[in-house]
């Protein structure tokens, strides 16, 4: 019974870590792509 629980926790942790890494990579690409758009948007709002 405990073996099943620990195995489930290990799988859960691996999945969470994988999702975190993938999402961080995706957000980094997204940020680089939209940096100029954000800057122009901010400058429009400041005026």
Secondary structure, DSSP 8 states (H G I E B T S, - for coil): -HHHHHHHHHHHHHHHHHHHHHHHHHHHHHHHHHHHHHHHHHHHHH-
